[in-house]
Each structure stands twice: as structure tokens, then as C-alpha cells.
């Protein structure tokens, strides 16, 4: 299991799906509101908003919720969210990048620092680990969108740089400034993506052993459960054998 993916099977094991769903909708709403506030409230004129709405639709977020998030921005009565990035070290020498949208930097920083400290890691300074990652665009489609070869051909045609497919999903990587253009081209051939956003892809990965994997998962899970945290990226690899032992 690679560090630039969500711990999907952990979520399945944990239960509490309603709580996860509610948290996910909250994060998606926040991204829609911020995107609408930063640009035009019309998704056809605002690529970031278009991607945010498509991601929300892919997670079956109700249309009313999406519209409320857009309206919140245009009414100007929303909190002033700012994008913040935290970098730190997790168990087993792993590198972790946390991206947040927050209206209170102190609260978010305290929560993130505490999560690292309680789960075998420590928060670093800005730039501490990001030099080990490439900043790229990431578009995800479910495995049902097509077989690996068909997705690869579509991605190549759309101008993507790399594709990684597994039994759960297809990850299509693009140059940072080509994300919106490639996502739009893929939407015409494959339909709306599950997600499309700027991502951190590790240049090298760290294999995490059984002794550190459980603590690492707890760290990532704790971070993702924080309302202010939008995405967690890492350079870890956890083998299927280790996952089965922890299961």
C-alpha cells in the first residue's frame, strides 16, 4: 500500500462509516467554498471549483450540499480559510506531508503536532521533507472505469505523464500546470473522475515493517480525522503481507 493513497482497507476495518462520510462531506464542502471564493462561482469558469464539485459528486455528495457550499462563498459570510502545509516524520523513518484548510492556524498546528507526537512521529519545519516529493497533478478513477491498458491509452492521449493501476483504482499523474487540462480531456472520454487535485508524489519510498505499520496507520488516521486536514501524503510502502497480519 503506497503512501500517496488513502488507507482504504483501514477505513473498511474500522467501521464508523457514517462518521467518515460526514467528515468527508465536510472537507469536500470546505474545498468547494474556498475554490468558489478564490475564483468565479461558476464551475465552467473556475477549474478548481469544477474539480472540487466533480470530486464531491464522485463521493455521492447531495446536490443541495454542493450548492450550499458554493452559495456560502458568494454570500461572503463564510470563514476566511487559508491553505497551510505541515511536514513531519512518521514511524520507521517515513516522511509525511499534511495539507489543511483552516480558519485558525493555532488550533490546526496544535492538533497536527499532537497527532505526530502521540503516534511515533514529530513535526518538522517547512521544507523538512517536501524536497523528497514531486509536486504533480493526480486524477483518480475507480477500477470500473476500464482496464489498465484502456486507461493508459486514454491518459496518454489526454497528455498525462504516468499511470498506476491496482484492483481498487487508477491513478493518473500529470504535470502540475496540466492538471485541469488533462482532467477535462479525460472527462470527455472516461466521465467524471473520483478526484483531481495537486498531489505530492514521493521520489523514493520507505518499506514499513510490521512493528511500525500499525503506529503509522494510527498517525495517518488521526490526521485524516481532523476537520481542518484535507489530505495526508507520505513516502511509505506497506506490503500486503504486513497488512494481512495487522488485519
N, C-alpha and C positions, 0 to 999 in steps of 0.2 A: 504494500500500500504506500503510495507516494505521498510526500508531504504537501504537494500543491493541490491535493484533493481533499474533500471533506471526509471525515471518518464515518462514512455512510453505515457500515455494519455496526459500528459502536452505537449509533443512534437507534438502529433496529433493536439491538440488545437491551438498551436502556429502558425502553418503554417511554411513558410520559410523552406520547406523540402530540397530544393536544397542546402541551406547553411549548414543545419545539415549534409547532405550527404557528402558534400565536407569536412567538419570538421572531420567527422567520418573517411573518407578515409585518411586524413592527419594523424590522430592518429594511425590508423592501419599501415600505411606506416612506421611511426616512430618506432613502436614496431617491425616490421619486420626487419628494418635496424639495430636496436640495437641488436636484437636476432641473426641476421646473423653475426654481428661484434663480438659479445661475444663468439660465437662458430663457428662451421663449417657452410659454406653457403649451405650445403646440408640438407634439412629438415629431411631426413631419419637418419642422424647422429646427429641432433640437435633438441631435443624435444621441446625447447622453440620456435624455428623457425617454427617447424611443427604446433604447436598450433596457432601461430600468423597467419600463412598462411591459416589454416583451418578457423579461425575466419574471416579473410578477404574474403574468398570465400563464407562463410555463409551470408555475407553482400553484395554479388554480386559485389565485387570489381573486375574490369577487370584484366585479367591475365597479361597484359602489365604493369599495375601499380604495381602488386605484384613483377614481375621480376625486374622492375626498382629499387624497394626498396631493393631487395636482391643485385643487382649489385652495388648499391650505397655503400654498406658496403664493398664489395670485392675490389672496386676500391680505397678505403681508402680516398675518397675526401669528406666524409660526416663530419658534425659537431660532436664534441665529446659530445654526450648526456650522462647525468647521471641521475640515478633514485633518486628522492627526495620525502620524505613523509612529509606532513604537518598535524597537528592535531589542532582542534579547537572546539568551541561551537557554535551551531546554536540557533535559536529561540526556546523557550519552553523547554530549558534545554537539547537540543539534542546534541549528540556527533558526530562530522564529521571527517573523515579521507580522505585526498586528496593525491592521488598518481600522480606524474608528471614525465615526461622525458624532461629534459631541457638542453640547451647549455648555459644558462645564469641564474644562481641561483638568482641574484639580481632582474632581471626582473620578474621571476616567483614568488618569495617571495612577492614582492610588489603587484603584481596582485592578489595573493591569499589573502593577508592581506586586501587589499582594498575591495575585494568581501565580506569578512566576515564583515568588518566594516560598509559597506553600506547596509547590509541586515540582521541586527539584531543579528550579532554574533561577536565573537572575536577569533583571532588566539591564540592558546596556545603554550606551549613549547613541544619539542619532548617527547613523552610518556604521554602527558597530558590526552589523552582519550583512547589510544590503549590498556590499561590494561583491558578495558571493552569489548574487542573483542577477538575472537579466530582467529588465522591465519590458514586458510584452503584452500583447492583447491575447485574451483567452476566450474562445467561444465553445460552449459545450452543447452537445446534442445527446439525447438518450440513445441507447444501443438500437432501439427500434427504428431509428431514423434511416437505417440502411447498414449493409455490411461494410467492413473496414475498407475494402477496395473502392466501393462506390463513394464513400465519404471522402476518401483520399483524393479521388478524381475531382469531386465537386470542390474540395478545398483548394486543390492546385489551380483549378480553373478560376476560382474566386480571388486568387492572389495570396493565399495563406503560405506560411513558411514551414510548418511542421504539423503532423497529425499523430495522435496517440490514441489507440482504441483498446478498450477492455470489455469485459462482459457487461459492465454497467453503462458505460457512456463513451462518447468520442470527444476528445479534447483537441481543438483546432487552434494552433498558435499563430499569431500574426505579428508583424512589426507594430510597435506601439501606435504610430500615427496612421496605420492602415486598418485599425480595429473596426471602425464604423463602416468603412467602405466594404471590407470583406464580409462583415455581418450582414449587410444589406444584400450583397450578391448571393450569399448562402441562403438567405431567407427566401429569395426568389426560386431557388431550386429545392431546398430541403424543408421550407416552412420556418416558423419562428423557433429560435434556439431556446434551450433551457436557461442559458445565461450567456452574457457577453460583457466582459469588463477588462480593465487593465489588471495585470497579474504580475506576480513575482515568481519567476522560474529559476530554481537553483542550478548553478553551473556544474556543481558536483553534489552528490548525495551521501548521507551517512546511514549505514545499516545499523538499525537499533536492535539490541538484543532483548531477550525476554525480560531480563532484570530491569531494564529501563523503559520498555514499551508501555507498561501499564501506567507508570507515572507520567509519561509523555502524553498519553491519551487523556489522562485526567487534566493535565495542564491545558491542552487544546480545547477540551470540552468546557472547562471552566471559563476560558477566554471567550469561546463562542456563545456561552450563555449570557454574557454581559450585554445588556441592551445597546450600549454605545459601540460595541465591537461589530464591524461589518464583515471582515474577513480575516482569517488566520492562514499564513503561508509558512512553509517550513522546508528544510532540506533533508527530511528524514525518509527512510525506506523501512517498512516493517514487512517481513516476509509472511507469506500465507501460513507457514508452519507456526510462527510465533503467534499470529492472530488466532489460530485454532486452539493453541494452548491457553491463551487468555480468555477464549470464548466461554 
